[in-house]
Structure formats: structure tokens, C-alpha cells
Amino acid sequence: MARRRIHPLQSEGADEERGVSDIHIPLDRERIIQAVLYLLREEGLGSISMRKIADSLGVKAASLYYHVKDKEQLMHLLADQISSDVSFPDESLYWQEQLREWALDFRLALHRYRDAISIMSATMAGSPKRLAHIEFLYRLFAQSGFSDPHIPWFASMIKNYIYSFVDEENRLMARAAPVEPSDKNEETPAARMQSLSAEQYPHFVRLLPFTTAVNWDEEFLFGLKVLIDGFEAQRK
């Protein structure tokens, strides 16, 4: 029988955000996903377990398995949730503009969910929601005159560019967050780079202002343009 877990220091508002404010609300897959998304945002993917999900919903872990087979299926459902946040562009646009808009929206969707890259990379794209995006890319390239053997490669290249860019973006932004050094005399990474010898690393030191002052949006668009221009050069 469903049981509500008591959180003495937790407000009703927090309960409602997790979808556990009423024990009479039937447990279903959508409610489970919402609870997982809450845990994902608060604690990250590594902390999520079926037991913790059940605990947050105030039910026994066995109750979850009626709706979700295991954690692997849960990962696929999370990947579906991310994929459904990516919209498809207007088909009347030229293929470069469609690809650009799709990539921009995909990047935004990945930023909405903590650990999104890990979720997407750990799951195969076999669901209708994810296959719809592959079909979009294949159709776009095919109708734009690209050769069949190259189309899966191009689709993979654009996906990998978005994944790797967002992953790097997240890691570098996390590193850039202010952290109190454990040793007050410890040199920060920025200070270490500034103290490098221009004689030993002339190009690195000269380009350091462009390396440390990152405009993520501008860099993403530039890389995307380089990639799309490269695709165009391969068009038959």
C-alpha cells in the first residue's frame, strides 16, 4: 500500500514540486518521471536509485517496477524527455538553416537537464521520440542532395559536435565557479596560466586572452557554421 514519507522540515510546496502532495494521486509513469527529474536537478544522475525514487514518492520500491522495468528503462525515459524538448524547424527553410535551428534547440534542451549528456550517451536511440530526430536529419540530408553512404556520418558528426560542445561547456563553467583554495598560498589555474613563459609558449601566451574569455554562444555558432560549410562542400 502506498505510504507517504514524512519530511518534518520540508514544505508542502516542495512536496508539490515533486508530485507527492497527495497520497491519493495514483502512481503512474509520468509521476515517476517528474520525481526523477526533481532528484536529477537536486542531486545529479549518480545519486539516483530506484529506492531513492520510491522514497521521494512515498511508496515502496516494488511499486515502481509495475511502471518502470529497471533503471535502464528509466534512463531511456529520461532521454525521451530530453528529446521531446527539441523542436523541429520549419521545413520551408533552406537545409542549412533547418540544421542550424535544430542544433541550437538541441543544445538548449541539453542545458535544461543536469547530466543530460551522460543520459543521452548511455542510451540507444530506439524510441519513437529519438528516432524522429534521426529521421529528420536523414531526410534533411537526403532531400538536400547528399549521397546515401555519407548521410549517417553527417548526422553522427552534428550530434557529436553538440554533445561534446555542451559537455566541455559544462565542465569549464563548473571549473570557473569561484572556489575557496584549501591553501591560501595555492596558485589558481588562472594565475598559473598568466605566469607562463612567453619565450617557452609564445603562441599560447599570445592567444591567452581569447582562450580565457569565452563567448559560448558565439563559439558554438562558429563551430556549427564550419561544420555545415564542410557538409556543403561534400554535397554531390
Backbone bond lengths (Angstrom), bond angles and torsions (degrees), N, CA, C in turn:
res aa  C-N    CA-C-N  psi(-1)  N-CA   C-N-CA  omega(-1)  CA-C   N-CA-C  phi
1 M - - - 1.465 - - 1.518 108.38 -
2 A 1.333 117.40 141.63 1.457 121.31 -178.59 1.517 109.42 -64.58
3 R 1.308 116.11 140.71 1.453 120.17 178.55 1.524 107.77 -133.74
4 R 1.290 115.46 143.12 1.446 119.46 -179.84 1.505 109.72 -94.27
5 R 1.296 116.86 129.64 1.454 119.77 178.11 1.516 108.87 -83.53
6 I 1.330 117.21 136.77 1.452 122.05 -178.02 1.516 109.40 -90.27
7 H 1.324 116.11 129.39 1.460 122.43 175.80 1.525 107.35 -119.46
8 P 1.325 118.69 94.35 1.462 121.55 -172.19 1.522 113.13 -57.29
9 L 1.338 117.76 -33.65 1.458 120.48 -175.35 1.515 111.98 -98.66
10 Q 1.309 117.46 11.02 1.462 120.50 -174.38 1.518 110.11 -108.85
11 S 1.312 116.95 134.29 1.458 120.78 -177.00 1.515 110.91 -79.29
12 E 1.341 114.93 163.61 1.456 119.72 175.46 1.524 110.35 -63.82
13 G 1.342 116.36 -32.64 1.456 119.42 179.46 1.511 111.74 -60.95
14 A 1.328 116.77 -40.56 1.472 119.92 177.97 1.505 110.41 -65.31
15 D 1.352 116.21 -38.71 1.465 119.59 176.92 1.513 111.25 -61.24
16 E 1.337 116.18 -44.48 1.454 119.82 -177.51 1.518 111.32 -63.73
17 E 1.361 115.87 -36.86 1.461 119.45 179.49 1.518 110.58 -62.12
18 R 1.334 116.48 -34.29 1.454 120.17 -179.95 1.522 112.14 -87.00
19 G 1.323 116.65 -8.64 1.465 119.39 178.21 1.506 113.86 81.76
20 V 1.338 117.75 27.92 1.467 119.70 -178.35 1.536 111.24 -121.69
21 S 1.339 117.02 23.40 1.456 119.12 -174.48 1.526 112.59 -74.03
22 D 1.322 118.35 -18.31 1.458 121.09 -175.85 1.526 109.03 -135.68
23 I 1.319 115.70 117.38 1.463 119.09 -177.82 1.522 111.40 -68.79
24 H 1.355 117.07 -13.90 1.453 119.56 -178.93 1.526 112.67 -85.76
25 I 1.339 117.13 -7.74 1.465 119.48 175.75 1.525 107.70 -70.57
26 P 1.334 118.61 123.42 1.468 120.00 -177.69 1.525 111.30 -62.04
27 L 1.302 115.59 143.41 1.449 120.19 175.72 1.522 108.85 -76.40
28 D 1.332 116.57 126.73 1.450 120.36 176.26 1.524 108.55 -142.73
29 R 1.325 115.48 177.45 1.460 119.81 -175.63 1.531 112.05 -62.55
30 E 1.322 116.96 -39.45 1.465 120.35 -178.39 1.522 110.86 -63.70
31 R 1.316 116.50 -40.54 1.468 120.12 179.30 1.526 110.85 -66.92
32 I 1.315 116.13 -36.90 1.465 120.44 177.33 1.530 110.09 -64.48
33 I 1.328 116.63 -44.68 1.463 120.69 -179.48 1.529 110.72 -61.50
34 Q 1.324 116.60 -41.74 1.465 119.57 179.29 1.531 111.05 -63.06
35 A 1.322 116.51 -38.59 1.464 119.88 177.32 1.520 110.71 -65.91
36 V 1.325 116.72 -40.12 1.469 120.72 178.77 1.526 110.53 -64.89
37 L 1.313 116.97 -40.84 1.464 120.50 179.36 1.525 110.96 -63.29
38 Y 1.319 116.26 -37.01 1.460 120.11 176.37 1.532 110.08 -63.73
39 L 1.324 117.07 -47.97 1.462 120.87 179.28 1.533 111.00 -63.64
40 L 1.318 115.81 -38.61 1.466 120.22 179.03 1.518 110.26 -60.61
41 R 1.307 116.36 -45.20 1.463 121.06 -179.20 1.527 111.39 -66.44
42 E 1.323 116.83 -39.65 1.455 120.38 -174.75 1.526 113.72 -82.79
43 E 1.341 117.29 -35.79 1.459 119.90 -169.95 1.521 114.58 -124.44
44 G 1.312 118.40 -18.85 1.455 120.58 -178.79 1.515 112.20 92.62
45 L 1.326 114.66 162.53 1.460 121.39 -174.05 1.524 112.96 -61.61
46 G 1.315 117.00 -39.39 1.466 120.83 -176.15 1.507 114.32 -62.23
47 S 1.320 117.65 -21.40 1.468 120.87 -177.39 1.516 113.35 -93.01
48 I 1.323 116.91 -6.08 1.466 119.86 -174.57 1.524 111.10 -83.68
49 S 1.316 115.82 129.40 1.463 122.13 173.60 1.521 107.68 -138.05
50 M 1.324 116.12 161.73 1.459 119.93 178.64 1.526 110.43 -61.01
51 R 1.313 116.76 -37.42 1.467 119.91 179.35 1.526 111.32 -64.78
52 K 1.355 115.88 -41.30 1.460 118.90 -179.50 1.527 111.01 -68.61
53 I 1.313 116.91 -36.67 1.471 120.53 177.10 1.535 109.48 -62.37
54 A 1.332 115.61 -47.30 1.459 120.24 179.80 1.530 110.95 -60.48
55 D 1.330 115.53 -41.69 1.456 120.50 -179.90 1.529 110.70 -62.00
56 S 1.337 116.74 -40.73 1.466 119.94 -179.19 1.522 111.97 -68.00
57 L 1.324 116.69 -25.66 1.466 121.48 179.26 1.526 112.61 -92.62
58 G 1.315 116.47 -8.00 1.448 119.83 -179.88 1.512 113.56 74.23
59 V 1.339 116.50 32.58 1.464 120.95 179.08 1.524 108.77 -129.50
60 K 1.314 116.28 170.76 1.456 120.44 174.08 1.525 109.44 -81.05
61 A 1.336 115.69 149.66 1.468 120.45 -176.28 1.521 111.54 -57.59
62 A 1.336 116.55 -34.49 1.467 120.13 -178.71 1.524 111.90 -60.82
63 S 1.347 116.67 -26.86 1.467 120.10 -179.35 1.526 112.19 -66.64
64 L 1.323 116.32 -27.05 1.465 119.71 -177.89 1.518 111.87 -69.52
65 Y 1.322 116.65 -33.39 1.466 120.50 -171.11 1.528 113.25 -70.30
66 Y 1.317 116.47 -12.33 1.467 119.29 173.70 1.532 110.12 -71.34
67 H 1.333 116.14 -28.05 1.466 121.91 -176.05 1.531 112.78 -106.07
68 V 1.325 116.27 -31.40 1.472 121.51 -178.60 1.519 107.74 -132.49
69 K 1.319 116.75 122.68 1.463 121.06 -172.51 1.523 112.35 -63.64
70 D 1.334 116.40 -46.28 1.458 120.77 -177.76 1.520 108.82 -164.34
71 K 1.334 116.15 -176.78 1.465 119.86 -177.71 1.528 111.26 -66.55
72 E 1.327 117.04 -30.33 1.466 119.33 178.57 1.531 110.45 -62.99
73 Q 1.332 116.67 -43.95 1.453 119.09 177.69 1.522 110.80 -65.38
74 L 1.315 115.80 -35.15 1.457 120.22 177.49 1.527 110.75 -61.65
75 M 1.323 116.73 -40.54 1.466 121.10 177.87 1.524 110.38 -62.10
76 H 1.330 116.55 -40.35 1.467 120.19 178.09 1.534 110.92 -64.62
77 L 1.323 116.38 -38.08 1.460 119.97 178.48 1.529 111.01 -66.67
78 L 1.333 116.87 -37.46 1.459 120.28 176.40 1.530 110.86 -65.88
79 A 1.336 115.91 -41.42 1.463 119.82 177.48 1.528 110.52 -62.29
80 D 1.318 116.79 -38.23 1.468 120.94 175.99 1.528 110.95 -62.32
81 Q 1.330 115.31 -40.99 1.467 120.01 -179.78 1.533 109.92 -61.65
82 I 1.324 116.69 -43.45 1.469 120.66 178.77 1.523 110.12 -64.49
83 S 1.333 116.39 -44.79 1.468 120.99 -178.50 1.518 111.96 -61.90
84 S 1.346 116.56 -36.29 1.457 118.50 -177.81 1.516 112.34 -71.04
85 D 1.332 117.04 -12.76 1.465 120.57 176.81 1.530 112.28 -83.66
86 V 1.320 117.04 -7.89 1.469 121.25 -179.89 1.523 108.51 -95.75
87 S 1.319 116.37 119.83 1.464 120.23 -177.59 1.524 110.52 -91.14
88 F 1.305 114.98 158.95 1.459 121.07 178.42 1.532 109.53 -95.64
89 P 1.322 117.46 137.32 1.466 119.91 -177.37 1.516 113.16 -75.34
90 D 1.307 114.61 167.96 1.460 122.28 178.19 1.534 109.46 -63.37
91 E 1.329 116.35 125.12 1.459 120.98 -177.02 1.527 113.28 -68.63
92 S 1.327 116.63 -13.25 1.467 118.69 179.74 1.528 111.96 -78.96
93 L 1.328 116.41 -12.89 1.468 119.82 179.14 1.520 110.69 -73.18
94 Y 1.316 116.27 155.38 1.459 120.60 175.84 1.527 108.37 -65.27
95 W 1.326 117.47 154.96 1.462 120.44 -170.17 1.528 112.91 -59.86
96 Q 1.354 117.31 -36.56 1.476 118.76 179.73 1.525 110.91 -62.79
97 E 1.346 115.89 -40.91 1.460 119.93 -178.86 1.523 110.97 -70.08
98 Q 1.318 117.65 -37.86 1.469 120.12 175.89 1.521 110.90 -61.05
99 L 1.325 115.89 -45.57 1.463 120.13 -178.59 1.530 110.64 -65.36
100 R 1.313 115.86 -39.76 1.469 120.46 178.59 1.529 110.91 -62.76
101 E 1.331 117.33 -47.83 1.466 120.43 -178.92 1.525 111.55 -63.92
102 W 1.325 115.70 -41.08 1.468 119.47 179.31 1.525 110.61 -62.62
103 A 1.327 117.04 -44.24 1.465 121.26 -179.06 1.527 111.19 -64.67
104 L 1.318 117.33 -40.68 1.465 120.86 178.68 1.525 110.91 -63.12
105 D 1.331 116.41 -42.01 1.456 120.32 -179.64 1.527 111.09 -69.73
106 F 1.323 116.47 -36.26 1.461 121.20 177.75 1.527 110.21 -62.92
107 R 1.320 116.45 -43.96 1.471 120.12 178.29 1.526 110.92 -60.45
108 L 1.333 116.81 -44.09 1.460 120.41 179.06 1.524 111.20 -61.55
109 A 1.331 116.70 -41.84 1.472 120.71 -179.75 1.526 110.69 -62.55
110 L 1.320 117.07 -40.77 1.468 120.50 179.61 1.525 111.52 -64.99
111 H 1.318 116.64 -29.73 1.467 119.69 178.94 1.528 112.47 -78.19
112 R 1.313 117.37 -16.74 1.471 119.77 -179.09 1.524 112.25 -75.57
113 Y 1.315 117.19 -19.73 1.466 120.76 -174.00 1.523 110.25 -123.06
114 R 1.310 114.75 126.29 1.465 119.77 177.15 1.532 109.50 -62.97
115 D 1.326 116.32 137.79 1.470 123.17 178.81 1.524 112.70 61.95
116 A 1.335 116.84 27.20 1.466 120.47 -177.73 1.527 112.00 -61.26
117 I 1.328 117.39 -37.71 1.469 119.91 -178.43 1.522 110.24 -63.91
118 S 1.319 116.99 -42.23 1.466 120.65 178.64 1.528 110.78 -62.74
119 I 1.319 116.55 -39.77 1.465 121.12 -179.56 1.523 110.42 -65.40
120 M 1.323 116.67 -48.47 1.461 120.72 -177.28 1.530 111.30 -67.28
121 S 1.328 116.53 -39.34 1.467 120.23 -177.01 1.522 112.26 -72.34
122 A 1.332 117.06 -25.54 1.463 120.67 -176.16 1.509 112.97 -86.57
123 T 1.331 117.44 -3.00 1.466 120.41 -175.28 1.524 111.34 -125.89
124 M 1.319 115.43 145.38 1.464 120.88 176.36 1.530 109.79 -81.72
125 A 1.326 115.10 145.01 1.472 120.05 -178.33 1.517 110.00 -84.69
126 G 1.336 116.91 77.24 1.458 120.34 -177.67 1.511 114.61 -113.79
127 S 1.341 117.22 -5.46 1.462 119.80 -177.47 1.526 110.19 -86.56
128 P 1.336 117.51 158.74 1.471 120.04 179.24 1.526 113.51 -55.92
129 K 1.333 117.21 -38.57 1.466 119.83 -178.07 1.524 111.71 -65.56
130 R 1.325 116.78 -40.12 1.467 119.44 -179.42 1.525 110.93 -80.02
131 L 1.323 116.74 -36.29 1.467 119.32 177.70 1.531 111.28 -64.14
132 A 1.325 116.96 -28.46 1.470 120.21 178.48 1.524 111.03 -61.73
133 H 1.333 116.58 -33.90 1.471 119.86 179.23 1.525 111.32 -74.42
134 I 1.318 116.21 -37.67 1.466 119.10 175.77 1.525 109.62 -64.88
135 E 1.333 115.98 -42.93 1.462 119.99 178.19 1.528 111.07 -60.91
136 F 1.328 116.28 -39.74 1.466 120.05 177.41 1.533 111.07 -59.16
137 L 1.329 116.67 -48.10 1.467 120.29 -178.87 1.521 111.45 -64.82
138 Y 1.329 116.36 -45.50 1.466 119.86 179.96 1.532 111.18 -61.16
139 R 1.340 115.95 -44.78 1.459 119.89 179.72 1.524 110.77 -63.06
140 L 1.323 116.07 -43.45 1.464 120.73 -178.02 1.530 111.05 -60.42
141 F 1.326 115.86 -47.11 1.464 119.57 179.99 1.525 111.45 -68.71
142 A 1.313 116.65 -41.05 1.470 120.27 -178.17 1.524 111.20 -63.86
143 Q 1.338 115.90 -45.08 1.460 119.84 -178.30 1.528 112.34 -73.40
144 S 1.337 116.56 -13.06 1.466 120.57 -179.69 1.519 112.40 -96.71
145 G 1.332 116.88 4.29 1.451 120.38 172.12 1.513 116.47 94.68
146 F 1.339 117.65 17.12 1.461 120.21 177.93 1.530 109.96 -84.62
147 S 1.321 116.44 150.59 1.458 120.34 -178.14 1.524 110.27 -74.31
148 D 1.320 116.10 143.30 1.468 121.80 -175.89 1.533 113.88 -53.96
149 P 1.339 119.90 -45.77 1.468 118.31 -177.82 1.528 113.82 -60.96
150 H 1.341 116.95 -26.23 1.467 120.01 -176.57 1.524 113.59 -89.11
151 I 1.322 116.54 -19.42 1.469 119.66 -173.78 1.536 112.74 -59.16
152 P 1.342 120.48 -48.24 1.472 118.76 177.36 1.530 112.67 -60.81
153 W 1.328 116.89 -33.20 1.467 120.03 178.29 1.528 110.53 -64.89
154 F 1.329 116.12 -46.92 1.463 119.62 -179.09 1.529 110.91 -63.04
155 A 1.335 116.47 -41.22 1.464 120.05 178.72 1.526 110.79 -61.92
156 S 1.321 115.87 -40.64 1.461 120.48 178.24 1.527 111.53 -67.23
157 M 1.323 116.73 -38.43 1.473 120.86 -179.94 1.522 111.74 -62.80
158 I 1.337 116.15 -44.94 1.466 118.70 -178.35 1.525 110.75 -67.88
159 K 1.335 116.92 -38.60 1.466 120.56 177.99 1.523 110.61 -64.40
160 N 1.345 116.65 -45.77 1.456 120.48 -178.43 1.526 112.07 -66.50
161 Y 1.332 116.68 -33.64 1.467 119.54 176.33 1.523 110.13 -62.49
162 I 1.331 116.89 -45.75 1.469 120.66 -178.49 1.527 110.15 -65.03
163 Y 1.335 116.64 -47.16 1.469 120.22 179.60 1.524 111.42 -57.93
164 S 1.325 116.12 -51.55 1.469 119.87 -174.29 1.519 111.08 -67.36
165 F 1.341 117.15 -35.79 1.464 119.37 179.71 1.529 110.34 -65.92
166 V 1.335 116.57 -48.21 1.467 119.84 -178.54 1.530 110.72 -64.68
167 D 1.329 116.71 -38.12 1.466 120.46 177.85 1.523 110.85 -61.75
168 E 1.333 116.14 -46.85 1.475 120.61 178.42 1.524 110.57 -64.61
169 E 1.309 115.91 -41.75 1.458 121.57 178.72 1.530 110.89 -57.48
170 N 1.316 116.26 -48.20 1.466 120.80 -179.73 1.518 112.00 -62.88
171 R 1.331 116.26 -44.10 1.470 120.00 -178.04 1.519 111.70 -64.79
172 L 1.331 116.96 -44.76 1.461 120.05 -177.60 1.522 111.87 -70.92
173 M 1.335 117.44 -34.52 1.465 119.57 176.65 1.528 110.47 -67.39
174 A 1.341 115.93 -36.34 1.468 119.37 177.68 1.533 110.43 -66.18
175 R 1.328 116.22 -39.74 1.469 119.62 178.50 1.517 111.79 -67.72
176 A 1.331 116.29 -31.70 1.467 120.52 -177.40 1.522 112.32 -75.53
177 A 1.331 117.22 -14.70 1.462 120.25 179.49 1.523 109.58 -63.32
178 P 1.346 117.54 137.82 1.464 120.13 -178.14 1.524 112.08 -62.66
179 V 1.322 115.71 130.03 1.463 121.96 178.94 1.523 108.29 -132.09
180 E 1.318 114.80 133.70 1.460 119.17 177.25 1.523 110.04 -69.99
181 P 1.341 119.09 121.14 1.466 120.14 178.77 1.517 111.07 -64.12
182 S 1.336 116.18 143.04 1.467 120.28 179.11 1.525 110.60 -67.60
183 D 1.307 115.05 -30.61 1.463 120.99 178.18 1.523 107.42 -118.66
184 K 1.342 117.03 122.33 1.465 120.08 -176.65 1.516 111.85 -61.72
185 N 1.331 117.16 -21.83 1.461 120.42 178.69 1.524 112.36 -90.59
186 E 1.338 115.98 -1.80 1.464 120.02 -178.35 1.528 110.58 -70.06
187 E 1.321 115.73 132.89 1.460 121.53 -178.82 1.525 109.80 -79.30
188 T 1.314 116.25 134.97 1.471 120.35 179.03 1.525 109.73 -77.21
189 P 1.358 117.51 157.31 1.470 119.86 177.25 1.518 112.86 -55.65
190 A 1.355 116.92 -39.88 1.467 120.13 -179.98 1.518 110.71 -63.72
191 A 1.325 116.23 -41.82 1.468 119.74 179.54 1.523 110.81 -66.74
192 R 1.323 116.72 -36.79 1.467 119.72 178.25 1.523 111.12 -62.54
193 M 1.334 116.69 -42.16 1.465 119.45 179.59 1.521 111.04 -66.27
194 Q 1.334 116.02 -39.13 1.459 119.87 -179.26 1.527 112.19 -66.10
195 S 1.320 116.15 -24.63 1.471 119.75 -177.11 1.528 113.23 -92.27
196 L 1.329 118.24 3.07 1.459 121.16 -179.76 1.525 111.18 -65.34
197 S 1.305 114.45 148.92 1.464 120.94 -178.71 1.527 110.80 -75.50
198 A 1.336 115.64 124.18 1.467 120.70 177.35 1.522 110.92 -68.94
199 E 1.289 116.25 -24.20 1.462 119.36 178.21 1.526 110.79 -73.26
200 Q 1.315 116.59 -39.06 1.461 120.83 -178.51 1.528 112.18 -81.34
201 Y 1.341 116.15 -35.68 1.477 120.54 -177.81 1.541 109.53 -127.41
202 P 1.325 117.84 63.63 1.474 119.85 -172.42 1.530 113.99 -59.74
203 H 1.315 117.32 -43.31 1.467 119.40 -176.99 1.524 111.74 -74.01
204 F 1.324 115.88 -38.75 1.466 119.36 179.13 1.525 110.41 -62.60
205 V 1.340 116.58 -45.51 1.466 120.56 -178.51 1.532 110.23 -66.49
206 R 1.329 117.30 -40.93 1.467 120.83 -179.69 1.532 111.51 -63.16
207 L 1.333 116.54 -37.32 1.464 120.86 -176.56 1.524 113.17 -93.76
208 L 1.325 117.35 4.07 1.463 121.36 -176.98 1.533 113.46 -56.66
209 P 1.344 119.40 -40.52 1.482 118.38 178.73 1.530 112.58 -59.61
210 F 1.341 117.64 -33.22 1.458 120.96 179.55 1.532 111.40 -80.82
211 T 1.340 115.74 -22.33 1.467 120.37 179.95 1.519 111.16 -77.81
212 T 1.324 116.64 -38.88 1.466 120.89 -174.46 1.517 112.95 -91.38
213 A 1.336 118.61 -24.74 1.465 121.38 179.31 1.526 108.59 -96.64
214 V 1.321 115.78 87.02 1.467 121.02 -172.69 1.523 110.61 -97.21
215 N 1.328 115.09 128.51 1.463 121.29 169.53 1.523 105.90 -106.04
216 W 1.338 116.51 99.77 1.455 120.30 -171.30 1.525 112.72 -62.28
217 D 1.317 116.82 -42.09 1.467 119.86 -179.00 1.529 111.04 -62.73
218 E 1.334 115.16 -45.79 1.462 119.84 -179.00 1.527 110.81 -64.86
219 E 1.336 116.10 -41.84 1.469 119.54 -179.35 1.527 111.23 -66.17
220 F 1.337 116.95 -40.32 1.458 119.97 179.27 1.527 110.90 -62.86
221 L 1.324 116.66 -45.07 1.460 120.68 179.84 1.525 111.49 -64.32
222 F 1.326 116.10 -37.82 1.467 119.57 179.14 1.528 110.36 -65.15
223 G 1.323 116.65 -47.47 1.467 120.42 178.61 1.508 111.91 -62.11
224 L 1.322 115.87 -38.25 1.467 120.95 178.82 1.525 110.47 -64.35
225 K 1.328 116.78 -40.97 1.467 120.70 178.90 1.525 110.93 -64.71
226 V 1.341 116.10 -42.20 1.471 119.73 177.92 1.524 110.33 -59.74
227 L 1.321 116.35 -42.69 1.463 121.18 -179.58 1.529 111.14 -65.62
228 I 1.315 116.56 -47.08 1.470 120.30 -178.58 1.529 111.06 -65.95
229 D 1.336 116.34 -39.02 1.464 119.49 175.85 1.528 110.85 -61.82
230 G 1.322 115.86 -36.98 1.466 120.15 177.14 1.521 111.86 -66.10
231 F 1.339 116.28 -38.96 1.469 119.99 175.39 1.526 110.43 -61.25
232 E 1.326 115.28 -45.47 1.464 120.16 -178.75 1.529 111.46 -58.70
233 A 1.326 116.18 -37.64 1.467 120.15 -179.87 1.517 111.88 -65.88
234 Q 1.338 116.79 -21.09 1.465 121.03 -178.58 1.525 112.57 -96.49
235 R 1.341 116.43 -0.72 1.457 119.22 -176.18 1.522 109.87 -70.72
236 K 1.328 116.64 136.72 1.475 120.04 -176.37 1.527 111.66 -80.75
